[in-house]
Amino acid sequence: MIRTDFRAELPSTLTPWTIGSGRIEQAHGIRFVINPTPASHYSDAQISDYAGLSRRAYPWSPPMRMTVRAWASHSADQLRGTAGFGLWNQPFMPGQTWPRLPRTAWFFFGSKPSNMALAYGVPGYGWKAATLDATRPPFLALSPSAPIGVLLMRVPALYRVLYPLAQRAIGVSEALIAADLREPHTYQMEWQPHSLTFSVDGRVLLRTPSAPRGRLGFIAWLDNQYAVVTPQGALGMGIADILETQWLHLDSLLIEPL
């Protein structure tokens, strides 16, 4: 279990990390801050509970519940880069030649020009509850036909019919969060072996059977990166310029097995 209001020292299981203009402030909560930064420099501020662990030793598996009270300096249409808190498998591990396929269950923000359009009918940017498991056998079985699938997805009528099937195969579920990022809200995620439930201020936002498999680690962060991944084959990554200081603030964190 992790229970903290961040008023004292960080729990020993949480490791802070910063790069570029990113910094961490700890007083009446924990704040991930990025100062004005050009698009030529990557900046990040984060905490995680998996530093130094092999993926099979990551701390969390179902059934468990995460509860976070948080807010940010800017609204969802003004914040830049990516931000959020939740669970993932850290696909890009230092010293690893090839990345792992991602598995995630988290509250995730991505600003334009991010366009990770993985859920049919949901924009590829914004403040979301989201889950993904690209290691699911149905997705791996479809992978050899991906080049043909990308071409088919460029036909709007075929995209409407075929992509929901591919979305289920990859275990993607998403829902936009209407709650104002600038205001304190309580975000909760309950992970069961075959379901995920996301709630904001006690109201269910997303309930889905698309639960990732395996063990995951906790992360909370703010950076100035963006990514593009679409069913039509658009791929890209980059760094957004930060014109004014921005931050993500966590007032409390509770992660508990059920």
Sequence and secondary structure as in RCSB ss.txt:
>XXXX:A:sequence
MIRTDFRAELPSTLTPWTIGSGRIEQAHGIRFVINPTPASHYSDAQISDYAGLSRRAYPWSPPMRMTVRAWASHS
ADQLRGTAGFGLWNQPFMPGQTWPRLPRTAWFFFGSKPSNMALAYGVPGYGWKAATLDATRPPFLALSPSAPIGV
LLMRVPALYRVLYPLAQRAIGVSEALIAADLREPHTYQMEWQPHSLTFSVDGRVLLRTPSAPRGRLGFIAWLDNQ
YAVVTPQGALGMGIADILETQWLHLDSLLIEPL
>XXXX:A:secstr
 EEE SSSS  TT EEEEETTEEEEESSSEEEEE  B TTS  EEEEES TT  GGG SB SSEEEEEEEEESS 
TTT  SEEEEEEE  SS TT SS    EEEEEEEE TT EE  STTS SSEEEEEEEETT HHHHHHGGGHHHHH
HHHTSHHHHHHHHHHHHHHHT EEEE  S TTS EEEEEEEETTEEEEEETTEEEEEES    S BEEEEEEESE
EEEE TTS EEEEE  B S EEEEEEEEEEEE 
